[in-house]
Amino acid sequence: MNQHKSTGNEKTGWVGKTALRAGVAALGLSGVLAAGTLFNGITPVLADPVRVESASPLNFADVVEQVQPAVVSVKVRGKLQQASSQGGDLPRQFRDLPDDHPMRRFFERRFGDEGNERAAPRRTQSQGSGFFISEDGLLVTNEHVVNGADEFTIVLSDGTELEAELVGADSRTDLALLKVTADRDFTYVTFADEPSRVGEWVVAVGNPFGLGGTVTAGIVSANGRDIGAGPYDDFIQIDAPVNRGNSGGPAFNMRGEVIGVNAAIFSPSGGNVGIAFAIPASTATVVIADLQDDGTVERGWLGVQIQPVTDEIADSLGMEKASGALVTRPQDDGPAGEAGIRAGDTILAVDDVVVESPKDLAKLIASYAPEAAAKLTIWRNGEEQDITVTLGSLNDLDRRADAGADTMVKPASAETLGLTLERTENGVLIADVDAESAAAEKGLVKGDVILNVNGSPVETVEDVTSNVAQVKQDGRKAVLMQVQSERGVRFVAVPFAKA
């Protein structure tokens, strides 16, 4: 009781000191103003502070009890290549030893060969997680869990083991669909219709480190994460502990709906550090439906290399803001090239849906079926244009860009950019770069080949210098160049040196 009274007195004393300080400050301003008032006797009107009723559950047991039977462990087995009978699997340093050498005999036994008899195939084994999405045994997991496997065993929450077969898999989104062959009904769950909200509770159920039926909880930390896993990255970041073996397992909201499929973690050690990534339900729903239909996912293909539009690139193109996807190179025999899309075009919209970034464009095009017609709004020569493209099929894609040549002739200088240039058969070679120049800061290096300047193809050093001079005369702050390097073709906006 005394302790409670002491705490109250301390609090009252603190408030009193605060009021006293406020009164002193007011007197210092006018000598007569009371604390909490403004000039002319006006009392300030303050907005109400944010107040939120607590939404935290007392526990997660009710949700877990309902959804846990739908979550399974996925055990897979896959064949490796047949072991060699001629010591091909031996460590390189022992392959030339005589047949009767003790070390050779030891490693032949160790690596599977014995007396030139062909060893039995060795098989890989791994485990992940998954969950049923239908009463008749369809279940979702990650593509990387089933990749390369030919045997699939599903372990239910009660320990029952059942065989399954692969319906289909999609490496670009890391999703796979299995079907349990047993004739029985299964508890299953559904994907959430509403997107996850940052801060909402999330429960992960899975098979970390082979410990089936493990439940962890946390919150949604972020949405729309791009972790560099693929062109369609749109991950949910969660802090519910997720570890190896959780791959393919579900992340649930408090309604027992699947908001995401756990797919990756960020961890220097390989264990949980509070950062995990799940494929959102919106992506999984579409992909799984395609896999269920025919075992594959059909996506539209545009046939362009693209890069982001920076502020400097936007200025060099005369655009009001930096947005869209800049085409660095269309494939000549691809849909975009055949429709007339050129290097230097900036794709601003697809069928009037705004494209803010290359990632937006990739997702939009992938949402179309092959052979579909799409209207592209592009920025070219300082104005918008519409071009209709008949898309190809991404599944049929097997093309690679050609590299440039390196035939050199007499060098010349482009002093305004800090570059020394030489002519080649396929462009203008950068023979040297001033280390203190803006070109060096933008990543241009010796050996890069300039293909295009300010939207015009260049074949000679004079082409480059005249185009650079024209851009500078037009009052632009930077000149846009299309460059071929070891990293591929890209556009670089090189600012002019300040006078």
N, C-alpha and C positions, 0 to 999 in steps of 0.2 A: 504493500500500500504506500509506504514511504517512497519506495523507488518510483512508483507511478507518479506520485505528486511531484517528485524532484524533476522528472522528465517534463511534466507540464509546465513547471516554473521556468525551466530552461527555455522551453519554446516561447512562453510568454515574454520572457526577457529578450529573446532574439527579435520578436516582432516589435517590441517597444523600441529597441535600438534602431531598427530599420525606420520606424516612423519618425524617430528623433532625427536621424540623418536626413530624411526627406524634408522635415520641417526646417532644419538648418539650411539646407540647400535652397529652399524657397525663400527664406529670409535673406539669404545672400543675394538673391536676384532683385528683390523689391523692398526688403526691410519690413513689409507688412503682410505679404501673401501667406495664406495658410497652406499647409501641405495638402496635396491632392487637388489644387485648383490651378487654373491658368489665369492669364491677364484678364482684366475686366470682370472678374468674378465668374468666368465660365468654367464649369466642371467638365473634364473630358469624358466622353462616352466611349468605353472600351468594348470591343467585340468579345462575346463569350468564348472562353477557351474550349478546345476540343475535348469532349467527354465521350468515351466509348464503353459500352457495357461489355464485360468480359465474355468472350466467346470460347474460352478454353474448356475442353471436356474434362469431366472428373477423371475419366480414364478412357482407354481405347478398346477395352475388352469387348464391348458390344459389336463394334465394327469388325474386330479381328475374328470373333467367334463366327460371324456370318461369312466372311470372305476366305478364311484360311483353307477350308476344304477345296477351294478352286485353284489353289496355288500348288505347283508340283516341282519336283526336282527333275532335271533332264540330264540323263547320262548318255553319252554318245561314244561310239567306237568307230575308228576309221583305219583303213589299211595304209601301210607304208610301202615303199618300193621294195621289191624282192632283194634280199641281200646278195651281194656278189659272191661267186665261188672262186674268184681269183684274187682275193685280198683287196678288192676295191674299197671295202669298208674299213680297212686298216688305216691307222694314222699314217700320213704321208711319209714320215721319216722311217717307217718300218716296212714299206712295201717292197723295197729292193733287197731285203735280207734273204739269205738262203732258206729253202723250204724247211730244213731241219734245224734252223736256228732257234734257240729256246725263246727268245723274245718274240719271234714271229709266231711260234706255236701258242704262246701265251695270249697274244692279241687276237689270233684267229679264234681262240676259244672265247675270249672276252667280247669280240664284236660279231660272233655268230657263225663263223666259218670253221669247219673241221674237216681236214683231209680232203679238200676240194669238193665236199658234198654241199649242195645248195641248202642254205639255212631256211627255216620256215619264215614266212612273212611276219614282221612285227607290227603290232597294232597300237595306235594311239587311243588314249582314253581321257575324257574330260567331263566336267559336270557344269551345269548352269541351272537356270530357273525358268519357269514358264507358268502359264495360267490358262485355264479353260475359258473359251468364249462361246461355247455351245454345249447343249445337253448331250449331243452325240459324240463328243470327244475332240473337237477342233481346239487346238491350243496354240498360243503365241509364245515365241521366244526370240532371241537375237540370231541374226544370220551368222555372226562369228562363233556362236555356240555350236551350230550344226555344220559349219563349213568343213568339207572334206570327209564327213562321216557317212557311213552306210548302215549303221545300226543305231537305233534310238530306243532307249528304255525310259519310261516315265514312272517316277516313284510318287505315289499319292501321299497325302498327309498322314494316312494310317499305316504307311509302310508297304502297301501293295505295289508290286511292280508289274507294269503292262508294256507291251511292245507298241511302237508307233511307227508311222511312215511319214516321209517328208512330202508335203503337198507342194510347197514352193518356197523360195527365198529371194530376198532382194538385198544385194550388197550395198546399194547406194543409200538405203535408209537403215540398214542393219536390222531388218525384220525377217522372221521366218514363220511359217505355218506348218504345224504337225497335225496328224490325225491318229488318235489311238484306235487300234483295230478291235478292241474288246467290245462286245455287244452288251452295253449297260448304259445307264444314265449317269451323268456327272453334274456336280455342282459347278456352276459357271458364273462369271461376272461380266459386266458390260463396260464399255468405254463411256467416259463422261461427255455430255453434249456441250457443256460450258467450259471455256478455257480456264486453266488454273489461275488463281490470284496470288500475287506475291504476299507472303505472310500467312497463308492458310495452312492448316495442319495437313500433314501427309504421313501415311503409314506405308512402309516398305516391307514386303514379305518375300522371303526367298531362301536360298541355299548357300549362304556364305561359307567358304572353306569346307563345303560338304556337310554343313550343319543344317539339314533340312528343316523347314518350318520356322525359321528365325524371323522375329518381328522387331522392327525398329521404327522410331517415330521422329519427326522433325517438322520443319516448315518448308514451304516453297521459297527459295532464296531469290530467284530471278527467272524471267521468261526470255525466250528468244536468244539463247546463248549460241554463238558460233564458235565451236572448238576446233575447227579445221578438220573435222572428220570426213566431210564430203560437201558436195555442192548444195545440199538441201538442209544443212544444219539449222535447227530451230529448237534447241534443247531446253528442257526445263531444268533449272539448277535446284537441287534440294540438299538439305543438310541432314536428312535422316541417314544414319550410318549405313553405307553400302560398301560391300567388299567383294573380292573375287568370289565368283560363284553366285552372286546376286544378278549377274547379267541375264536379261530376259524376264526377270521377275517384275511384278506390277508395283506401281506406286498408287495408293488409294487416297481419295479424299474422305471426309467424315461421313459421306453418304454411301460408302462402299463402292464407289465408281472408280474405274481405272483412269487416272489423269495422265499416266505416262508409263513407258516400258523402260526400266532401268538398263542402261547401256554402257556407261563409262564412268570412271572416277578420275579425279585429279589427285595424284598422290606421289610424292617423291619416293616413299617407302613401299608402295604397293598396298598399303592398308588405308583405312578410312581416316581422312583428315577433315571431314565435314563438307566436302565438295563432291557431289555426284550429279550425273546428268541422265535425264530420262527423255526418251522420244515422246513427244506430246501425243495425246489421244487423237487430235485432229489429223496428224500425219498417219498414225497407225491405222485408223479406221479406213482410210482410202486405200492404203497399201495392202492391208489384209484382205479387203474386199476383192482387189485385183488378183491376189494370190489364190483366193478361194475359187475364183472364176476359172482360171486356166493355169495356175501355177507360176505365172510371170506377171511383171508389171510393165505395161507399155507406156512409154513417155514420148512426147514430142521432142524433136531435135532441130535446132536452128542452124548449127554449123558455124559458130563464130568464136573467136577468142575475144574476151572482154576484160576491162579493168575499170576501177572506180574513177569518177570524175572529181578531181581535186579543185580547190578554189582557183589555183593557177591555171589548170587546164580549162576550166569554165571561162576564165577571163580571156585566155588565148583563143577560144572558140566564139567569143562574143555572147556567151550565155549569161543570163541574169543571176543564176544560182548554180551551185555544184550539185547536180543530181543526174540520175540516169546511169546507163552502162555504155562506156566508150568501146567501140569495136576496134580492136587492134589488128585483127586479120580475119576476114571471112574465108572459109574453105571454098576454093574455086568450084568444086563439084557439090558443095553443100547447098541446102535450101536458101540460106541468106544470100550467098554469092550468086546463085542463079536468079534470084529475085532483084538483084541490083544493089544490095547492101555493100557499102565500101568501107575500107579502113578509114577511120576518122569520123565516121557517123556515130552519133550518140543516140542510143535508143531511149526514148523518154516514156513510152507507154506501149502497152499491148492491148489492142481492142479497148482503148480509152482507159485502161487501168494503169495508173501512174507507176513508173519504175523509178524507185529511189536509188537503187544500188544494183550491182551485178548479181547479188544474191536474190533480189526480188525478181530479176529477169529469169534466172535459172529456175526458180520455183514456178513462175507463171508459165513458161514454155513447157515445163515438165507436166503441168496440169492438163495440157492438150493431148489429144490422141494423134498418133501419126496420120499424116495426110490431111490434117485439119488446116483450114486457112486462118491465118492470124494477121490482123492489121497492125503494123508497126508504125508508131509515130517517131520520127527521127529528127535530129537537128543536123542540118547540112548547109554549109555556105551561109550561115547566119540566119537561117529560117527553118521552120518546121515543115516536114513533108510526111506524107503517108505512103507506105509501101506494103502491099499484101504479099505474104509469104506462105507457101504451102509447106508445112513442116514435114520433116522426115521422121524416122524412127531411131531413137537413141539406142535401142537394142541392136540395131544393125551397124552401129558406128564402129569402124575399124580403120581409122585414117590418122595419119600423122603429118604434121607440117614439115616442109623441107627447110634445111638450114641454108644460110647464105654462103657465098664464095669469098675468096680473099685475094683476088688478083690486084696488085698494087701498081700505081704509076706515080707520077710526080706529085709530091705533097704541096698543099697550100694551107694558108692560115685563115681561121675565122675568129679574129681577135675579139669580137664583141662577146663571144661565148666562151673563150678560153680553150678552143679546140683547134688541133692541127688535123687536117683532113687529107685523105688520099682517095683516088677513084678506084672502084672495083667493078666487076662485071654486074653485080647485083645490088649496087648501092654505093654509098660513099663511106669509106672506112675511117673511123676515128683513130688516127695514128698516135695521138698524144693528147693528154688532158692536163690543163693547168690545175695543180692541186689546190690552189686558192680560189678557183672559179666556181660560179654557180652550177656549171655543168657537173663538176666533180661532186658537189653537194647533193645533186640530184641522182647520183649513182652512175653516170656515164663513165665508162672506162675505156682504156686502150683496147682495140679489137672489136668494139661494138660497130655495127654497120647502120648508117642512117638510110632509111628507105623512103621517107616521106617528110616533107616540111610544110607546115601550114596547109595540109590537105593536098599537096601536089607531090607526085612521085619525083624523086631526084636520081639522076644518073651521073652527074658531074659535080665537082666542087663548086663550080660557078652556079649550078642550080641551087645549091644550099645557101651560098652567100647572098644571092639575089633575093631568094625567098625570105631569108632572115632580115635583110635590109628593108624589104617591103613591109614585113610585120612591124618592124620598129618604126617605120615611117607612118604607119596607120595608128600609132599611139598605143599599141598593146604593151602590156608589162612583161609578157613572156612569149616565147615562140614554141609551138607544139611540134614535136618530132616523133616519128615512128621509128623505133630502133629495134634491130635484131641483135640479140646477145645470147650468151650461153643459157640464160634463163628463159629464152623464148622471145616472142615479139611483144613489145609494149609501147605505150605512148609516154613521153616525158615532156613536161612543160618546163623549159629552161628560162628563168627570168633574166632580163637584161641587166647589166651592171649599171648601178646608179651613177648619174653624172656628178 
